[in-house]
Amino acid sequence: MDKRRELEDRLAAQEEELRLQGLKELGRLGIGESLPALYRALGDESWRVRKEAVDLFLALPAATSLCGEICEHLHSQDNAGLRNAAVEILTRIGRPSLPVLLEELTCQDHDVRKFALDILGEIGDPDAAPAMVRSLADEDDNVRAAAAENLGKLRSVEAVPALLDALEQADLLLRFTILEALGQIGAKVPVDRLLPLGADRMVRKALFDCLGRVGGLEALPVLVAGLDDEMRNVREAATVALIGIGRQGGADFWRQFAELAGPSRADALVELLSSTSEAVRHAALTLLGACGETRHARHLLTLSEDGALGEAAIQALTAMGRHAPCSLTELWPEADNRTRTCLAYVIGAAQCRPGCGLLIEGLGSDDLDLRLMSARALGELGETVAFSPLVAALQEPSEELRREATQALSRMAASAATEVVGMLRPLVSEADPGLRAAAIRILGVCAAPEVGGMLHFALKDEAAEVRRAAVRAIEARPGAEQVTSLMLALTDEDADVRRLAAEALGASGEQTAVSALELALKDEDIWVRAAAVRSLGRIGGAEAGRLVEGALGDPVGLIAIAALETLGQLDPGRLESAAMLALRHADEEVVNSAIQLLAGSGNRAWLETSGSDLLNHRHWEVRLNAARAMAALLGAGAVAPLEARLLIEGEDLVRQELQDLLLDYRSVS
């Protein structure tokens, strides 16, 4: 008995492991000569054996031409495993299996017709849509529903008229499926074709779900009325659908909704806040805010402490307008710190200026959360009476509070520069470097003329933290002195200060910065060099381009990649020759970047000189990227080198990619 016959016989063994190993060995011998045995293995009782058989079949060069034989397995009445294997194969083959699947739609067996529709839906080829439309008139209920369902998967806009016509049929399952399919397709439909279905309470929920996806403002009255429906699941569907339309309806939606909803609908929405669905609760909260019923403000404040709904409840409160949040300030004296924290947020978000005094009180609390929120809200109100308390907060031990106070004062500084500079000037000479740095950050956004000199002086501060803050502040203040100050920072002893200065010089766009960045290209710190490369790209010009090209030779891969990417933005005409040189870089990450850039150019010439070397590169990721680039650029010309590499490839990920690429090519050929 020869070896092949022995292995084929082994597929009938009782032990699963023997069958599996036999199949694998047959694969190594060449499974194409043992197709009958392979087909039997597709129906094996073991999923492991079936999976191996599916993979072996798909690796066959003639896999696509055997679709007809695989399709025959869909007719198997007594072997679900075999049918499932056939479904997987036909789905993974994709478009080449369309002809045989379309032919099966005329099969006498309604189960096969349904299988064929489901596979076509998974393949997702739009050419299957016309046949699916014809199947909407199939004699079998399940086939008609499968046709509608898979037209939804295809998102076939062309099928919408046929789906709307099919809605006229008195088939409950089909109506449900069509409504869901229309929702998946998402194309606008004439709502008047759908609204008559609202008379049938059995499909009303599905109708509202659909309207939420395909309806426009014309659906708003029926959905608002749906908030009073006798069935809770319908009311919930109407709530979510309204939000779906509201996302696209803009201000017109919210204006019309507020006019239609009225107080009674606000009560209905409050009732839905107890829904088990988080989506419904969020939708109800959002709509409740738009109703503007301030008598529910306290209830929303209570919900603001809910972990899941808190943010939505606060947004609903602020959406009610300034009056509702301001009316809640009377609760402050008796409220606990958690509730006060929520109130502080609402006061700030709603710009409730009468609450400023309460926020200052909150800033002095012993509860950190309340202090943080009060500081943030004071920054949003921008009242000058809050300057002193916020400056005092800058000197607190808590880093979080300092940061929040810094941000609040920075927001206020834009409109009250003179006052802020006057209050912060003493802080720039404080002993605490953190305090000096905070003062510099805030001063950076002040438009007062004396600030420039203060920032330049801060570049000489003994603390790196202060110097870094000064660089960031200077970056935001373009002007004649900016480049001079930043060039000084490039000589700083702290690498982060130098990196920030290099980035800021790039943002300045000044040609005078190029010479300074040339020096930064020789910095001992790689992050400074990388920042210098990218900044030269932002400035542009011939000299900057020459320096960036020179950085391609940097032995550190990070720098070479930065130079490569920057050159591509700066001078695409020189990118190809630079990337060709980078293919020989010692760092595989540089090689991968060069491959991706060259592949994106659409030029195939580089593969003729370097393709083979890259496909056999010592690093697996380079081989992977080279294979992808070959498949994308060479098409059929890539099959031979990819198959040759597949024979010797030892890395599993690369092997799998090679198999997938070869299968993809067969799918489109």
ROVO-799682 format. One line per 4 residues: number of its first residue (from 1); their letters; for each residue x, y, z of C-alpha. Coordinates in nm, 2 decimals. Each point is the difference from the previous one (the first is absolute). Layout:
<zanus>
NUM = A = X,Y,Z  ...
</zanus>
This chain:
<zanus>
1 = MDKR = 0.00,0.00,0.00  0.15,0.33,-0.10  0.04,0.29,0.25  -0.29,0.21,-0.14
5 = RELE = -0.25,-0.30,0.02  0.12,-0.07,0.35  -0.07,0.36,0.11  -0.34,0.01,-0.18
9 = DRLA = -0.10,-0.31,0.19  0.12,0.16,0.33  -0.28,0.25,-0.04  -0.25,-0.27,0.09
13 = AQEE = 0.18,-0.08,0.33  -0.20,0.02,0.32  0.25,0.23,0.17  -0.04,0.37,-0.08
17 = ELRL = 0.37,0.07,0.03  0.09,-0.27,-0.26  -0.25,0.14,-0.24  0.13,0.35,0.05
21 = QGLK = 0.37,-0.10,-0.04  -0.09,-0.20,-0.31  -0.17,0.30,-0.15  0.30,0.23,0.07
25 = ELGR = 0.25,-0.25,-0.15  -0.22,-0.03,-0.31  0.02,0.38,-0.02  0.37,-0.02,-0.01
29 = LGIG = -0.01,-0.26,-0.27  -0.24,0.20,-0.20  -0.37,-0.01,0.08  -0.11,0.06,-0.35
33 = ESLP = 0.06,-0.36,-0.09  -0.23,-0.12,0.29  -0.31,0.22,-0.05  -0.25,-0.28,0.08
37 = ALYR = 0.17,-0.05,0.33  0.01,0.37,0.06  -0.37,0.03,-0.07  -0.07,-0.27,0.25
41 = ALGD = 0.21,0.18,0.26  -0.22,0.31,-0.05  -0.28,-0.19,0.16  0.20,-0.16,0.28
45 = ESWR = -0.16,-0.01,0.34  0.30,0.19,0.15  0.00,0.38,-0.05  0.38,-0.01,0.01
49 = VRKE = 0.02,-0.24,-0.29  -0.26,0.21,-0.19  0.19,0.32,0.06  0.33,-0.15,-0.13
53 = AVDL = -0.19,-0.14,-0.30  -0.15,0.35,-0.07  0.34,0.16,0.02  0.16,-0.26,-0.23
57 = FLAL = -0.28,0.04,-0.25  0.04,0.38,-0.01  0.38,-0.04,-0.05  -0.07,-0.20,-0.32
61 = PAAT = 0.11,0.20,-0.31  -0.33,-0.13,-0.17  -0.22,0.09,0.30  -0.21,0.26,-0.18
65 = SLCG = -0.06,-0.23,-0.30  -0.15,-0.27,0.24  -0.27,0.22,0.14  -0.27,-0.20,-0.18
69 = EICE = 0.11,-0.32,0.18  0.01,0.17,0.34  -0.35,0.15,-0.07  -0.13,-0.36,-0.04
73 = HLHS = 0.07,-0.05,0.37  -0.26,0.26,0.09  -0.25,-0.27,-0.10  0.11,-0.23,0.27
77 = QDNA = -0.30,-0.07,0.21  0.16,-0.21,0.27  0.34,0.16,0.06  -0.02,0.35,0.15
81 = GLRN = 0.38,0.00,0.04  0.05,-0.05,-0.37  -0.25,0.28,-0.09  0.17,0.23,0.24
85 = AAVE = 0.34,-0.07,-0.15  -0.14,0.07,-0.35  -0.15,0.33,0.13  0.34,0.10,0.14
89 = ILTR = 0.19,-0.09,-0.32  -0.24,0.18,-0.23  -0.01,0.30,0.22  0.38,0.02,0.02
93 = IGRP = 0.04,-0.05,-0.38  -0.22,0.30,-0.04  -0.09,0.14,-0.34  0.11,-0.30,-0.21
97 = SLPV = -0.27,-0.21,0.17  -0.28,0.24,-0.11  -0.10,-0.18,-0.32  -0.06,-0.33,0.17
101 = LLEE = -0.18,0.16,0.29  -0.23,0.20,-0.23  -0.08,-0.32,-0.18  -0.10,-0.16,0.33
105 = LTCQ = -0.26,0.27,0.05  -0.22,-0.20,-0.24  0.06,-0.33,0.18  -0.32,-0.20,0.10
109 = DHDV = 0.13,-0.03,0.36  -0.10,0.31,0.19  0.27,-0.06,0.26  0.27,0.02,-0.27
113 = RKFA = -0.15,0.32,-0.13  0.02,0.15,0.35  0.36,-0.12,0.04  0.09,0.16,-0.33
117 = LDIL = -0.15,0.33,0.10  0.17,0.00,0.34  0.34,-0.07,-0.17  -0.06,0.27,-0.25
121 = GEIG = -0.08,0.24,0.28  0.32,-0.09,0.18  0.21,0.05,-0.32  -0.16,0.34,-0.04
125 = DPDA = 0.04,0.04,-0.37  -0.25,0.25,-0.14  -0.04,-0.20,-0.32  -0.21,-0.25,0.20
129 = APAM = -0.26,0.27,0.08  -0.23,-0.05,-0.31  -0.03,-0.37,0.07  -0.08,0.06,0.36
133 = VRSL = -0.27,0.25,-0.10  -0.16,-0.28,-0.21  0.01,-0.23,0.30  -0.22,0.25,0.19
137 = ADED = -0.28,-0.17,-0.20  0.11,-0.36,0.09  -0.28,-0.24,0.09  0.17,-0.08,0.33
141 = DNVR = -0.03,0.23,0.30  0.35,-0.06,0.13  0.16,0.06,-0.34  -0.19,0.33,-0.04
145 = AAAA = 0.12,0.11,0.34  0.36,-0.11,-0.07  -0.01,0.21,-0.32  -0.11,0.31,0.19
149 = ENLG = 0.25,-0.06,0.28  0.29,-0.04,-0.24  -0.10,0.30,-0.21  0.04,0.19,0.33
153 = KLRS = 0.35,-0.15,0.04  0.09,0.11,-0.35  -0.13,0.35,0.09  -0.15,0.00,-0.35
157 = VEAV = -0.16,0.34,-0.06  -0.13,-0.12,-0.34  -0.21,-0.27,0.18  -0.19,0.26,0.21
161 = PALL = -0.29,0.04,-0.24  -0.05,-0.38,-0.02  0.02,-0.03,0.38  -0.26,0.27,0.04
165 = DALE = -0.23,-0.18,-0.26  0.05,-0.33,0.19  -0.12,0.17,0.32  -0.35,-0.01,-0.15
169 = QADL = 0.00,-0.37,0.06  -0.19,-0.12,0.31  0.30,-0.20,0.12  0.09,0.10,0.36
173 = LLRF = 0.35,-0.17,-0.01  0.08,0.17,-0.33  -0.12,0.34,0.12  0.23,-0.02,0.30
177 = TILE = 0.29,-0.11,-0.21  -0.06,0.27,-0.26  -0.02,0.28,0.26  0.33,-0.12,0.15
181 = ALGQ = 0.16,-0.02,-0.35  -0.12,0.35,-0.08  0.16,0.12,0.32  0.33,-0.17,-0.09
185 = IGAK = 0.00,0.15,-0.34  -0.05,0.34,0.15  -0.12,0.17,-0.31  -0.27,0.26,0.04
189 = VPVD = -0.34,-0.14,-0.10  -0.34,0.16,-0.05  -0.13,-0.02,0.36  -0.36,0.00,-0.13
193 = RLLP = 0.07,-0.35,-0.13  0.08,-0.12,0.35  -0.24,0.19,0.22  -0.31,-0.22,-0.08
197 = LGAD = 0.18,-0.28,0.17  -0.04,0.19,0.33  -0.36,-0.12,0.01  0.12,-0.35,0.06
201 = RMVR = 0.11,-0.01,0.37  0.20,-0.31,-0.07  0.25,0.18,-0.23  -0.01,0.34,0.16
205 = KALF = 0.32,-0.04,0.19  0.18,-0.13,-0.31  -0.14,0.30,-0.19  0.14,0.24,0.25
209 = DCLG = 0.33,-0.17,0.01  0.01,0.04,-0.38  -0.11,0.37,0.01  0.28,0.08,0.24
213 = RVGG = 0.25,-0.10,-0.28  -0.17,0.10,-0.32  -0.25,0.26,0.10  0.03,0.38,0.00
217 = LEAL = -0.19,0.29,0.16  -0.32,-0.12,-0.16  0.00,-0.30,0.23  0.03,0.22,0.31
221 = PVLV = -0.38,0.04,0.07  -0.07,-0.38,-0.01  0.30,-0.07,0.22  -0.09,0.26,0.26
225 = AGLD = -0.35,-0.14,0.01  0.17,-0.34,0.05  0.12,0.12,0.34  -0.36,-0.05,0.11
229 = DEMR = -0.04,-0.34,-0.15  -0.17,-0.26,0.23  0.29,-0.24,-0.04  0.32,0.08,0.18
233 = NVRE = 0.23,-0.16,-0.25  -0.16,0.22,-0.27  0.05,0.31,0.21  0.36,-0.10,0.05
237 = AATV = 0.05,-0.05,-0.37  -0.15,0.34,-0.07  0.24,0.16,0.25  0.31,-0.15,-0.16
241 = ALIG = -0.12,0.07,-0.35  -0.05,0.37,0.08  0.36,0.02,0.11  0.10,-0.17,-0.32
245 = IGRQ = -0.17,0.26,-0.21  0.11,0.28,0.23  0.37,-0.08,-0.07  -0.05,0.10,-0.36
249 = GGAD = -0.29,0.25,0.04  0.21,0.27,0.16  -0.17,0.31,0.16  -0.32,-0.05,-0.20
253 = FWRQ = -0.06,-0.34,0.16  0.05,0.13,0.35  -0.23,0.30,-0.06  -0.27,-0.21,-0.15
257 = FAEL = 0.03,-0.26,0.27  -0.03,0.26,0.28  -0.32,0.13,-0.17  -0.16,-0.34,-0.04
261 = AGPS = 0.10,-0.16,0.32  -0.16,0.22,0.27  -0.02,-0.07,0.37  -0.18,-0.33,-0.02
265 = RADA = 0.28,-0.15,-0.22  0.25,0.11,0.26  -0.18,-0.21,0.26  0.00,-0.30,-0.24
269 = LVEL = 0.37,0.04,-0.04  0.06,0.01,0.37  -0.18,-0.33,0.03  0.24,-0.15,-0.26
273 = LSST = 0.30,0.09,0.22  -0.07,-0.33,0.18  0.05,-0.20,-0.32  0.24,-0.30,0.01
277 = SEAV = 0.16,0.12,-0.32  0.28,0.26,0.05  -0.06,0.13,-0.36  -0.36,0.07,0.09
281 = RHAA = 0.09,0.17,0.32  0.26,0.22,-0.17  -0.24,0.09,-0.28  -0.28,0.08,0.25
285 = LTLL = 0.24,0.23,0.19  0.11,0.19,-0.31  -0.36,0.05,-0.12  -0.10,0.11,0.35
289 = GACG = 0.26,0.27,-0.01  -0.14,0.12,-0.33  -0.35,0.01,0.15  0.11,0.28,0.23
293 = ETRH = -0.23,-0.11,0.28  0.19,0.16,0.30  -0.23,-0.18,0.25  0.21,-0.31,-0.07
297 = ARHL = 0.33,0.17,0.08  0.03,-0.13,0.35  -0.06,-0.36,-0.12  0.28,0.04,-0.26
301 = LTLS = 0.23,0.14,0.27  -0.07,-0.32,0.20  0.09,-0.21,-0.31  0.32,0.19,-0.05
305 = EDGA = 0.14,-0.21,0.28  -0.07,-0.32,-0.20  0.31,-0.16,-0.13  -0.15,-0.09,-0.34
309 = LGEA = -0.23,0.30,-0.05  0.17,0.28,0.19  0.16,0.17,-0.30  -0.31,-0.02,-0.21
313 = AIQA = -0.22,0.13,0.29  0.23,0.30,0.04  0.00,0.07,-0.38  -0.38,-0.02,0.01
317 = LTAM = -0.01,0.25,0.29  0.22,0.25,-0.19  -0.21,-0.05,-0.31  -0.30,0.12,0.19
321 = GRHA = 0.14,0.35,-0.02  0.15,0.22,0.27  -0.32,0.03,0.21  -0.01,-0.37,0.10
325 = PCSL = 0.36,-0.02,0.13  -0.02,0.33,0.17  -0.32,-0.11,0.18  0.20,-0.28,0.15
329 = TELW = 0.25,0.22,0.18  -0.25,0.03,0.29  0.08,-0.37,0.07  0.37,0.08,0.07
333 = PEAD = -0.03,0.08,0.38  -0.15,-0.34,0.09  0.18,-0.21,-0.27  0.28,-0.24,0.08
337 = NRTR = 0.34,0.04,-0.18  -0.08,-0.25,-0.27  -0.32,0.19,-0.10  0.19,0.34,0.03
341 = TCLA = 0.26,-0.14,-0.24  -0.28,-0.07,-0.26  -0.15,0.34,0.07  0.34,0.17,-0.06
345 = YVIG = 0.02,-0.17,-0.34  -0.35,0.10,-0.10  0.06,0.36,0.12  0.31,0.03,-0.22
349 = AAQC = -0.14,-0.18,-0.30  -0.32,0.21,0.00  0.19,0.32,0.07  -0.21,0.06,0.31
353 = RPGC = 0.19,0.32,0.12  -0.21,0.04,0.32  0.17,-0.33,0.11  0.35,0.15,0.00
357 = GLLI = 0.00,0.06,0.38  -0.10,-0.37,0.06  0.29,-0.11,-0.22  0.25,0.21,0.19
361 = EGLG = -0.14,-0.16,0.32  0.05,-0.34,-0.17  0.36,0.08,-0.09  0.07,0.04,0.37
365 = SDDL = -0.16,-0.33,0.09  0.19,-0.29,0.16  -0.14,-0.23,-0.27  0.25,-0.03,-0.29
369 = DLRL = -0.26,-0.09,-0.27  -0.21,0.30,0.09  0.30,0.23,-0.01  0.11,-0.13,-0.34
373 = MSAR = -0.35,0.04,-0.15  -0.04,0.35,0.16  0.33,0.11,-0.15  -0.10,-0.12,-0.34
377 = ALGE = -0.34,0.16,0.02  0.15,0.33,0.11  0.22,0.00,-0.31  -0.31,-0.05,-0.21
381 = LGET = -0.18,0.29,0.17  0.30,0.23,-0.04  -0.10,0.23,0.29  0.29,0.22,0.11
385 = VAFS = -0.11,-0.05,0.37  0.14,-0.35,-0.03  0.36,0.11,-0.09  0.13,0.01,0.36
389 = PLVA = -0.15,-0.34,0.11  0.13,-0.17,-0.32  0.35,0.15,0.05  -0.01,-0.12,0.36
393 = ALQE = -0.09,-0.35,-0.13  0.32,0.01,-0.21  0.19,-0.02,0.32  -0.18,-0.31,0.14
397 = PSEE = 0.18,-0.33,0.04  -0.23,-0.19,-0.23  0.14,-0.02,-0.36  -0.35,-0.06,-0.13
401 = LRRE = -0.13,0.31,0.15  0.30,0.20,-0.12  -0.06,-0.13,-0.35  -0.37,0.08,0.01
405 = ATQA = 0.06,0.35,0.14  0.27,0.06,-0.27  -0.25,-0.09,-0.28  -0.27,0.21,0.15
409 = LSRM = 0.23,0.31,0.03  0.12,-0.07,-0.36  -0.35,0.02,-0.13  -0.06,0.32,0.19
413 = AASA = 0.33,0.15,-0.10  -0.10,0.05,-0.36  -0.26,0.26,0.09  0.16,0.15,0.31
417 = ATEV = 0.37,0.01,-0.08  0.10,0.30,0.20  -0.16,-0.12,0.32  0.14,-0.35,-0.03
421 = VGML = 0.36,0.13,-0.07  -0.02,0.22,0.30  -0.10,-0.29,0.23  0.24,-0.25,-0.15
425 = RPLV = 0.32,0.22,-0.02  0.10,-0.07,0.36  -0.04,-0.38,-0.05  0.28,-0.02,-0.27
429 = SEAD = 0.26,0.06,0.28  -0.15,-0.24,0.25  0.22,-0.28,0.14  -0.23,-0.28,-0.11
433 = PGLR = 0.09,-0.09,-0.37  -0.35,-0.15,-0.05  -0.15,0.33,0.09  0.23,0.19,-0.23
437 = AAAI = -0.08,-0.24,-0.28  -0.37,0.04,0.05  0.03,0.38,-0.01  0.20,-0.02,-0.33
441 = RILG = -0.26,-0.22,-0.16  -0.28,0.24,0.08  0.21,0.31,-0.10  0.06,-0.17,-0.33
445 = VCAA = -0.36,0.07,-0.11  0.00,0.36,0.12  0.03,0.25,-0.28  0.17,0.26,0.22
449 = PEVG = 0.33,0.13,-0.16  0.21,-0.04,0.31  -0.06,-0.38,0.00  0.25,-0.07,-0.28
453 = GMLH = 0.29,0.12,0.22  -0.13,-0.21,0.29  -0.01,-0.31,-0.21  0.35,0.05,-0.14
457 = FALK = 0.13,0.05,0.35  -0.17,-0.32,0.11  0.22,-0.19,-0.26  0.29,0.06,0.24
461 = DEAA = -0.19,-0.14,0.30  0.20,-0.25,0.21  -0.29,-0.25,-0.02  -0.05,-0.20,-0.33
465 = EVRR = -0.37,-0.01,0.08  -0.02,0.38,-0.03  0.21,0.01,-0.31  -0.22,-0.26,-0.17
469 = AAVR = -0.31,0.21,0.09  0.17,0.30,-0.15  0.07,-0.17,-0.33  -0.36,-0.11,-0.03
473 = AIEA = -0.12,0.35,0.08  0.24,0.16,-0.25  -0.12,-0.24,-0.27  -0.35,0.14,0.03
477 = RPGA = 0.13,0.36,-0.04  0.12,0.05,-0.36  0.21,0.31,-0.05  0.35,0.13,-0.07
481 = EQVT = 0.13,-0.11,0.34  -0.14,-0.35,-0.02  0.28,-0.16,-0.22  0.28,0.17,0.20
485 = SLML = -0.14,-0.14,0.33  -0.06,-0.35,-0.14  0.35,-0.01,-0.15  0.13,0.08,0.35
489 = ALTD = -0.20,-0.29,0.14  0.16,-0.24,-0.25  0.32,0.03,0.20  -0.17,-0.09,0.33
493 = EDAD = 0.15,-0.28,0.21  -0.34,-0.17,0.03  -0.08,-0.23,-0.30  -0.38,0.06,0.03
497 = VRRL = 0.05,0.38,-0.01  0.21,-0.05,-0.32  -0.26,-0.23,-0.16  -0.28,0.24,0.08
501 = AAEA = 0.20,0.29,-0.15  0.07,-0.20,-0.31  -0.37,-0.08,-0.04  -0.09,0.37,0.06
505 = LGAS = 0.25,0.12,-0.26  -0.17,-0.23,-0.25  -0.34,0.15,0.09  0.13,0.35,-0.05
509 = GEQT = 0.06,-0.06,-0.37  0.29,0.24,0.00  0.28,-0.06,-0.25  0.24,0.16,0.25
513 = AVSA = -0.05,-0.31,0.22  0.15,-0.24,-0.25  0.36,0.06,0.10  -0.09,-0.06,0.37
517 = LELA = -0.17,-0.32,-0.09  0.30,-0.12,-0.19  0.19,0.01,0.33  -0.28,-0.18,0.17
521 = LKDE = 0.04,-0.29,-0.26  0.33,-0.07,0.18  -0.15,0.00,0.35  0.10,-0.30,0.22
525 = DIWV = -0.37,-0.06,0.07  -0.19,-0.20,-0.27  -0.33,0.17,0.09  0.15,0.34,-0.06
529 = RAAA = 0.14,-0.12,-0.34  -0.33,-0.15,-0.10  -0.18,0.32,0.10  0.25,0.21,-0.20
533 = VRSL = -0.06,-0.22,-0.31  -0.38,0.04,0.01  0.03,0.38,0.07  0.22,0.04,-0.31
537 = GRIG = -0.28,-0.16,-0.19  -0.25,0.25,0.14  0.22,0.29,-0.10  0.08,-0.13,-0.34
541 = GAEA = 0.23,0.14,-0.27  0.31,-0.13,-0.18  0.24,0.02,0.29  -0.24,-0.17,0.23
545 = GRLV = -0.05,-0.28,-0.26  0.37,-0.05,-0.03  0.04,-0.04,0.38  -0.30,-0.24,0.02
549 = EGAL = 0.15,-0.22,-0.27  0.33,0.00,0.18  -0.18,-0.13,0.31  -0.09,-0.32,-0.19
553 = GDPV = 0.35,-0.12,0.08  -0.05,0.02,0.38  0.08,-0.34,0.15  -0.30,0.03,0.23
557 = GLIA = -0.31,-0.15,-0.17  -0.24,0.25,0.17  0.19,0.30,-0.17  0.02,-0.17,-0.34
561 = IAAL = -0.37,-0.07,0.00  -0.08,0.36,0.10  0.22,0.12,-0.28  -0.16,-0.24,-0.25
565 = ETLG = -0.35,0.11,0.09  0.09,0.36,0.02  0.17,-0.01,-0.35  -0.32,-0.16,-0.14
569 = QLDP = -0.20,0.31,0.12  0.27,0.25,-0.09  0.11,-0.12,-0.34  -0.20,-0.30,-0.14
573 = GRLE = 0.22,0.00,-0.31  0.31,-0.10,0.20  -0.18,-0.25,0.22  0.03,-0.30,-0.23
577 = SAAM = 0.38,0.01,-0.03  0.04,0.07,0.38  -0.23,-0.29,0.08  0.20,-0.23,-0.23
581 = LALR = 0.31,0.08,0.20  -0.19,-0.06,0.32  -0.08,-0.36,-0.11  0.36,-0.08,0.09
585 = HADE = -0.02,0.15,0.35  0.11,-0.23,0.28  -0.31,0.08,0.20  -0.30,-0.21,-0.12
589 = EVVN = -0.24,0.27,0.11  0.16,0.24,-0.25  -0.03,-0.27,-0.27  -0.37,-0.05,0.08
593 = SAIQ = -0.06,0.37,-0.02  0.17,0.02,-0.33  -0.20,-0.29,-0.14  -0.33,0.16,0.11
597 = LLAG = 0.10,0.34,-0.16  0.11,-0.16,-0.33  -0.31,-0.22,-0.01  -0.21,0.31,0.04
601 = SGNR = 0.17,0.16,-0.30  -0.15,-0.25,-0.25  0.34,-0.04,-0.17  0.11,-0.36,-0.04
605 = AWLE = 0.36,0.05,-0.12  0.15,-0.04,0.35  -0.14,-0.35,0.03  0.20,-0.11,-0.31
609 = TSGS = 0.33,0.09,0.17  -0.08,-0.06,0.37  -0.32,-0.21,0.01  0.17,-0.34,0.02
613 = DLLN = 0.25,0.11,0.28  -0.29,0.15,0.20  -0.22,-0.31,-0.04  0.29,-0.20,0.14
617 = HRHW = 0.11,0.25,0.27  0.13,-0.13,0.33  -0.29,0.18,0.19  -0.35,-0.15,-0.03
621 = EVRL = -0.18,0.33,0.00  0.20,0.13,-0.29  -0.09,-0.32,-0.19  -0.37,0.06,0.09
625 = NAAR = 0.00,0.36,-0.13  0.19,-0.09,-0.31  -0.26,-0.28,-0.08  -0.29,0.25,0.05
629 = AMAA = 0.17,0.26,-0.22  0.07,-0.26,-0.28  -0.36,-0.12,0.00  -0.13,0.35,-0.01
633 = LLGA = 0.24,0.13,-0.28  0.07,-0.31,-0.21  -0.34,-0.18,0.01  0.04,-0.33,-0.20
637 = GAVA = 0.37,0.06,-0.02  0.03,-0.05,0.38  -0.14,-0.35,0.00  0.32,-0.18,-0.09
641 = PLEA = 0.23,0.17,0.25  -0.26,-0.02,0.28  -0.05,-0.37,-0.07  0.37,-0.06,0.00
645 = RLLI = 0.04,0.18,0.33  -0.29,-0.20,0.15  0.19,-0.32,-0.06  0.28,0.10,0.23
649 = EGED = -0.17,0.25,0.24  0.04,-0.10,0.36  -0.19,0.29,0.18  -0.37,-0.09,0.05
653 = LVRQ = -0.12,0.36,-0.04  0.18,0.04,-0.33  -0.12,-0.34,-0.12  -0.36,0.09,0.07
657 = ELQD = 0.04,0.34,-0.17  0.15,-0.17,-0.31  -0.29,-0.24,-0.01  -0.26,0.28,0.03
661 = LLLD = 0.17,0.21,-0.26  0.01,-0.29,-0.25  -0.37,-0.08,0.08  -0.09,0.37,-0.05
665 = YRSV = 0.17,0.01,-0.33  -0.19,-0.31,-0.11  -0.32,0.16,0.12  0.03,0.29,-0.23
669 = S = 0.15,-0.18,-0.30
</zanus>
